Amino acid sequence: MEVVMHLALCHSVVVDERKDEYNASSPDEFALVKAAKLFGMVFEKRDEDNNICIDRFGKKVKYKLLNMLEFTSSRKRMSVIVEDPDGKIVLLCKGADSVIFERIYKDDCDFVEKTTEYIEGFAKEGLRTLVLAKREIDK
């Protein structure tokens, strides 16, 4: 479920509370937040205190948004830094495999190699891929 929580937190979607609808900068962002919702992680809003408010399987949870690095065509990734309910500071990132793999800790080469094989297989089938990365950081 960590992947779904990642999708519910790492985005630039806003909620139009008057219409109870999501407004997204891209159809991909909308689709990912909606997918998280279908799996029980509902992005509700960003509140006035800069918290990302999530309904996680019926339980309200707040993550403090500390920073957001928007997706750009040159960065090819989007990142958020949040403080979770336990006080841990977490960097969540999503983006192109080429950009994410350049930046991850490569001690587990088998994992990276196997993931790359899957991504290449998906690409050969004409499917788009998105890589997610997470790292706990200190204050």
Buried (B, 14 or more C-beta within 10 A) or exposed (E): EEEBBBBBBBBBBBBEEEEEEBEBBEEBBBEBBBBBBEBBBBBBBBEEEEBBBBBBEEEEBBBBBBEBEEBEEEBEBBBBBBBBEEEEBBBBBBBBBEBBBEEBEEEEEEEBEEBEEEBEEEEEEEEEEBBBBBBEEEE
